[in-house]
Amino acid sequence: MLNVAAYCRVSTDKDDQANSFESQKLYFEEYIKRNPEWELYEIYADEGLTGTSTKKRKAFNKMIADAHLGKFDLIITKEVSRFARNTVDTLQYTRELKSLNIGVYFALDNIDTLAPDGELRLTIMASLAQEESRKTSERVKWGQKRQMEKGVVFGRDMLGYDVVNGVLHINEDGAEIVRLIFHKFAIEKKGTYTIARELREAGYKTITGNAIWTNTVILKVLRNEKYCGDLIQKKTFTPDFLTHQKKYNRGEEDFVVLRDHHEPIVSRELWDMAQYELDKRSPSEEIKLRHSNRYPLSGKIECGCCGNRFVSRTKKRKDGSRYKAWRCYEAAQHGLPKVDAAGNQIGCNVNSQIRDEDFMLAIQKVIENLKANRKVILDEVLEVLKIVFDAGESKQLDEDAIKKRIENLTSKSERLLDLYLSEDLTKEQYR
């Protein structure tokens, strides 16, 4: 008697009865009953997850783990596309199972991976399934872009706006906060850190429902074009349909830009004032949004307690000498955990520092035990250093001329964008 497991990837669509869990459960129970030498062990089912990757399929990964524990002798699945639409994953897992003497039988495709020609037939079917996924992905992306061009909004609710059926509707509770942020920044000339603190102390809630405001959140609000009525979509894109990982669009794909698309929360005049202030303050404001590369460890040490970055602080010894140490930013700002006047939890338990020398020593020990080709690594480092030194010895650049050229190019770029947004230029002319 063989213990048989069944795997299915079921739909979350209530109308898709053919691929529902109950439908597939009944299918497998009846299928296994027809063979007197089989006994159903368990039905593993993942709901509404993509077949192009196995990373998030919990039931699938549990099934593989159970296979290693020898809990069953055979896996039955409906078809190759239900098992995986990634050829590499399909072959990797069926080979792994085959090494455990566990076969996978694809009922509708009539493929048994333990059969002599099983892998050849499986490769062909898996490749077809993967190609179908690619075509589906392309069709979906094409359809989404056409919808974007018509003004349909793809995205979630945001501070000040609710997205309902692809349309932005003003949420007055959030809109009040947005107007306050723009007023404080553009009119009162307050900094983003100050605005974040004042909102936190006043008890205003973020879109997620808490009162933990940061300068990063404030900057994102100030830079979001939706608040003046414009809409720019395709800010992110998915380059690989197999991994589904999104990346910021830095010109790889065309943006979809619509001017005066919806009701604004702030006037265009106030929006322009805020953008002018952001550009003017960029050395002190926006560079803080990215971690500084002033030190080798900048932005690379994360607090295991609160998740904030460690920041560098210069300390003074009793003898007058100075040294550098690293400390959790949240602890450095607020000390040990406590509740502020607005009832927000601030501070961090990691209220201690680590000397820069100790961190460097730890890195040195890691490198000493690094099992890699050290010569290759050192050659690459030396090559980088050579480039840096050669650049330093080259002729000094005319900084004033470069700054003037940058200003001219920025001005031209802004004029072009205005012409494109006002539809005086076609997309091809703008490009």
C-alpha positions in Angstrom: 0.0 0.0 0.0 1.4 3.4 -1.1 0.8 6.5 0.9 -0.1 9.2 -1.6 0.0 13.0 -1.1 -1.9 15.4 -3.4 -0.9 19.0 -4.2 -3.1 21.7 -5.6 -2.9 25.4 -6.0 -6.4 26.7 -5.6 -8.1 29.9 -6.7 -9.4 32.6 -4.4 -12.0 33.6 -7.0 -15.4 32.4 -5.7 -16.6 32.1 -9.3 -13.7 29.7 -10.2 -15.5 26.6 -9.0 -13.3 24.2 -11.1 -10.2 25.2 -9.2 -11.7 25.6 -5.7 -10.3 23.6 -2.8 -13.5 21.6 -2.3 -13.6 20.7 -6.0 -10.0 19.6 -6.2 -10.2 17.8 -2.8 -13.1 15.7 -4.2 -11.2 15.1 -7.5 -8.1 13.7 -5.6 -10.2 11.6 -3.2 -12.1 9.9 -6.0 -8.9 9.6 -8.1 -7.0 7.8 -5.3 -9.9 5.6 -4.4 -9.9 4.1 -7.9 -6.5 2.6 -7.2 -6.8 -0.1 -4.5 -3.1 0.0 -3.8 -3.1 3.8 -2.9 -4.1 5.4 0.4 -4.5 9.2 0.7 -2.1 10.7 3.2 -2.8 14.4 2.9 -3.9 17.1 0.4 -1.6 20.1 0.4 -3.2 23.3 -0.9 -1.9 26.8 -1.5 -4.6 29.4 -2.0 -4.4 32.2 -4.6 -0.6 32.2 -4.9 1.4 32.4 -8.1 2.9 29.3 -9.6 6.0 31.1 -11.0 7.8 30.9 -7.6 7.7 28.5 -4.6 9.0 30.9 -2.0 5.6 32.0 -0.6 3.8 28.6 -1.1 3.7 27.3 2.5 1.8 24.1 1.8 4.2 23.3 -1.1 7.3 23.8 1.1 5.7 21.7 3.9 5.0 18.9 1.4 8.7 18.9 0.4 9.7 18.8 4.1 7.3 15.9 4.7 8.8 14.1 1.7 12.2 14.2 3.3 10.7 12.7 6.5 9.4 9.8 4.4 5.7 10.4 5.2 4.5 9.4 1.7 5.6 7.5 -1.4 4.0 9.4 -4.2 2.6 12.9 -5.1 -0.3 13.4 -7.4 -1.1 16.8 -8.9 -3.6 17.8 -11.5 -1.2 19.3 -14.1 2.2 20.8 -14.5 0.9 24.4 -14.4 -0.6 23.7 -10.9 2.7 22.3 -9.6 4.9 25.2 -10.9 5.2 27.4 -14.0 8.9 27.9 -13.5 10.8 25.3 -15.5 13.8 25.4 -13.1 11.7 24.9 -10.0 9.7 22.1 -11.6 12.9 20.1 -12.5 14.7 20.9 -9.3 11.9 19.7 -7.0 11.0 16.6 -9.1 14.7 15.6 -9.2 15.0 16.2 -5.4 11.9 14.0 -4.9 13.2 11.4 -7.3 16.4 11.1 -5.2 14.1 10.2 -2.3 12.4 7.6 -4.5 9.2 9.7 -4.5 7.6 10.2 -7.9 5.3 13.0 -9.0 2.3 12.0 -11.2 0.7 14.8 -13.3 -2.8 13.3 -13.9 -4.1 15.4 -16.8 -0.7 15.5 -18.5 -0.2 11.7 -17.9 3.4 12.2 -16.8 5.2 10.1 -14.2 8.6 11.5 -13.1 9.8 8.0 -12.2 9.2 6.7 -15.8 12.2 6.6 -18.2 10.9 9.4 -20.4 9.3 11.3 -17.5 11.8 14.1 -17.2 11.9 14.8 -21.0 8.1 15.1 -21.2 8.0 17.1 -17.9 10.6 19.6 -19.3 8.5 20.2 -22.4 5.3 20.7 -20.5 7.0 22.9 -17.8 8.6 25.1 -20.6 5.1 25.5 -22.2 3.6 26.5 -18.8 6.4 29.0 -18.2 5.9 30.5 -21.6 2.2 30.8 -21.0 3.0 32.6 -17.7 5.2 35.0 -19.6 2.5 35.8 -22.2 -0.1 36.3 -19.4 2.3 38.7 -17.6 2.8 40.7 -20.8 -0.9 40.8 -21.5 -1.6 42.0 -17.9 1.1 44.7 -18.1 -0.2 45.9 -21.5 -3.8 46.0 -20.2 -2.8 47.9 -17.0 -0.9 50.5 -19.0 -3.9 51.1 -21.3 -6.0 51.5 -18.1 -3.4 53.9 -16.6 -3.5 56.1 -19.8 -7.3 56.3 -19.3 -6.8 57.7 -15.8 -7.4 54.5 -13.8 -5.4 54.7 -10.5 -3.4 51.6 -9.6 -2.4 51.7 -6.0 -3.5 51.7 -2.4 -5.1 54.3 -0.2 -2.8 57.1 0.9 -2.8 60.0 3.3 -5.6 62.3 2.2 -6.9 60.0 -0.6 -9.0 56.8 -0.7 -8.7 54.7 -3.9 -12.1 53.3 -4.8 -12.4 51.4 -8.1 -9.4 53.1 -9.6 -10.6 56.6 -8.6 -9.0 59.0 -6.0 -11.5 60.4 -3.5 -10.4 63.0 -0.9 -10.4 61.8 2.7 -10.8 65.0 4.7 -9.2 63.7 7.9 -6.0 62.9 6.0 -6.3 65.9 3.7 -6.2 68.2 6.7 -2.8 66.7 7.7 -1.5 67.0 4.2 -2.4 70.7 4.0 -0.8 71.3 7.4 2.4 69.6 6.3 2.6 71.8 3.2 1.8 75.0 5.1 4.4 74.3 7.8 7.1 73.5 5.2 6.4 76.1 2.5 4.9 79.0 4.5 6.4 78.6 8.0 9.7 77.3 6.6 9.9 74.5 9.2 12.2 71.5 8.6 10.9 67.9 8.0 12.2 66.7 11.4 10.4 69.5 13.2 7.2 68.9 11.3 7.4 65.2 12.2 7.9 65.9 15.9 5.0 68.5 16.0 2.6 66.0 14.3 3.7 63.3 16.7 3.2 65.5 19.7 -0.2 66.7 18.5 -1.3 63.1 18.2 -2.0 63.1 14.4 -2.3 59.6 12.9 -0.4 58.3 9.9 -2.2 56.3 7.1 -1.3 53.2 9.0 -3.1 54.4 12.1 -0.2 55.1 14.4 1.4 58.5 15.4 5.0 57.6 14.5 5.9 60.4 12.1 9.4 60.6 10.6 11.1 63.1 8.3 11.1 60.4 5.6 7.3 60.3 5.7 7.1 64.1 5.5 9.4 64.2 2.5 7.4 61.6 0.7 4.2 63.6 1.2 5.9 66.8 0.0 7.2 65.1 -3.2 3.9 63.3 -4.1 2.5 65.0 -7.2 -1.0 63.6 -6.5 -1.6 66.3 -3.9 -1.6 69.0 -6.5 -3.9 67.0 -8.8 -1.4 65.4 -11.1 -0.9 61.7 -11.6 2.4 59.9 -12.5 2.1 56.1 -12.7 4.6 53.3 -13.4 7.0 54.6 -10.8 7.9 51.0 -10.2 7.9 48.0 -12.6 8.5 44.3 -12.5 11.4 43.3 -14.8 11.1 39.6 -14.2 7.7 37.8 -14.2 9.3 34.8 -12.4 10.6 36.7 -9.3 7.8 39.3 -9.2 10.2 41.7 -7.5 9.4 45.3 -8.1 12.1 47.9 -8.9 12.0 51.7 -9.1 11.6 52.9 -12.6 14.6 54.9 -13.5 13.8 55.3 -17.2 13.6 51.6 -18.0 9.9 52.1 -18.9 7.8 55.0 -19.9 5.9 56.8 -17.1 2.2 57.5 -17.5 1.8 61.3 -16.7 -1.6 63.0 -16.4 -1.9 66.6 -15.5 -4.9 67.9 -13.5 -6.2 64.3 -13.3 -8.2 64.7 -10.0 -9.3 67.1 -7.3 -6.2 68.5 -5.6 -5.7 68.8 -1.9 -3.2 71.7 -2.1 -3.1 74.5 -4.7 -0.5 74.3 -7.4 1.0 77.5 -6.1 1.6 76.0 -2.7 2.9 72.8 -4.3 5.4 74.8 -6.4 6.5 76.7 -3.3 7.1 73.4 -1.5 9.2 72.0 -4.4 11.2 75.2 -4.6 12.0 74.9 -0.8 12.9 71.2 -1.2 15.3 72.0 -4.0 16.8 74.8 -2.0 17.2 72.7 1.1 18.2 69.5 -0.7 21.8 69.3 0.8 20.3 69.4 4.3 17.0 67.7 3.9 16.9 65.0 1.1 20.4 63.7 1.6 19.2 62.7 5.1 16.7 60.5 3.4 19.5 58.3 2.1 22.2 57.0 4.5 25.4 59.0 4.4 28.5 57.3 3.0 30.8 59.4 5.2 31.9 56.3 7.1 32.3 52.7 5.9 29.6 51.5 8.3 27.1 54.3 7.6 23.6 52.9 7.1 24.8 49.3 7.4 24.2 48.6 11.1 20.6 47.9 12.1 19.3 47.8 15.7 18.0 44.3 16.5 15.6 45.8 19.0 13.7 48.6 17.2 15.0 48.2 13.6 16.5 51.7 13.4 19.9 52.4 12.0 23.0 52.9 14.1 24.5 56.4 13.8 28.0 57.6 14.4 28.9 59.9 17.3 32.2 61.4 18.1 33.0 61.1 21.9 35.6 62.8 24.0 37.7 61.0 26.6 38.8 62.5 29.9 42.3 63.0 28.6 40.9 65.2 25.8 41.4 62.6 23.0 38.4 61.7 20.7 37.0 58.5 19.4 34.1 57.4 17.3 31.2 55.2 18.5 28.0 53.8 17.1 24.6 54.0 18.8 21.0 53.2 17.9 19.4 56.4 16.4 16.1 56.0 18.4 18.0 55.5 21.7 20.2 58.5 20.9 17.2 60.7 20.2 14.9 59.6 23.0 16.8 57.3 25.4 15.2 54.3 27.0 11.6 53.3 26.0 8.9 55.7 27.3 5.6 57.3 26.3 5.7 60.9 25.1 3.1 63.6 25.7 0.9 62.4 22.8 0.9 58.8 24.1 3.4 57.5 21.5 6.0 54.8 22.4 9.5 56.2 21.8 13.0 55.2 22.7 14.9 51.9 22.6 16.2 49.3 25.0 19.6 49.2 23.2 20.8 52.3 25.1 24.5 51.6 24.8 27.3 52.3 22.3 29.9 50.2 20.4 33.3 51.7 19.5 34.1 51.9 15.8 37.3 50.0 16.5 35.3 47.1 17.9 33.1 46.9 14.8 36.1 47.1 12.5 37.7 44.2 14.5 34.6 42.1 14.1 34.6 42.7 10.3 38.3 41.9 10.2 37.6 38.5 11.9 34.8 37.8 9.4 37.1 38.5 6.5 39.8 36.3 8.0 37.4 33.4 8.1 35.9 34.2 4.7 36.0 31.1 2.6 36.5 32.7 -0.8 39.2 33.4 -3.3 41.0 36.2 -1.4 43.3 37.0 -4.3 40.3 37.8 -6.6 38.8 40.0 -3.9 42.1 41.9 -3.2 42.7 42.4 -6.9 39.3 44.0 -7.3 39.8 46.3 -4.3 43.2 47.3 -5.6 41.7 48.0 -9.0 39.1 50.3 -7.4 41.8 52.1 -5.3 44.0 52.6 -8.5 41.0 54.3 -10.3 40.4 56.5 -7.2 44.1 57.6 -7.0 44.4 58.2 -10.7 41.3 60.4 -10.6 42.7 62.3 -7.7 45.9 63.1 -9.6 44.1 64.2 -12.8 43.4 67.8 -13.7 41.1 69.6 -11.2 37.6 70.2 -12.6 36.1 73.6 -13.0 33.3 73.3 -10.4 31.7 76.7 -11.2 31.3 75.7 -14.9 29.9 72.3 -14.0 27.3 73.9 -11.6 26.3 76.4 -14.2 25.9 73.6 -16.8 23.8 71.5 -14.3 21.5 74.5 -13.7 21.0 75.1 -17.4 20.2 71.4 -18.0 17.8 71.3 -15.1 16.0 74.5 -16.4 15.7 73.0 -19.9 14.4 69.7 -18.4 11.7 71.5 -16.4 10.6 73.6 -19.4 10.3 70.4 -21.5 8.3 68.7 -18.8 5.9 71.6 -18.5 5.4 71.6 -22.3 4.8 67.8 -22.2 2.3 68.1 -19.3 0.4 70.9 -21.0 0.3 68.7 -24.2 2.2 71.2 -26.3 4.7 68.4 -27.0 4.0 64.8 -28.1 5.6 61.9 -26.2 8.1 61.3 -29.0 9.1 65.0 -29.2 9.5 65.1 -25.4 11.7 61.9 -25.5 
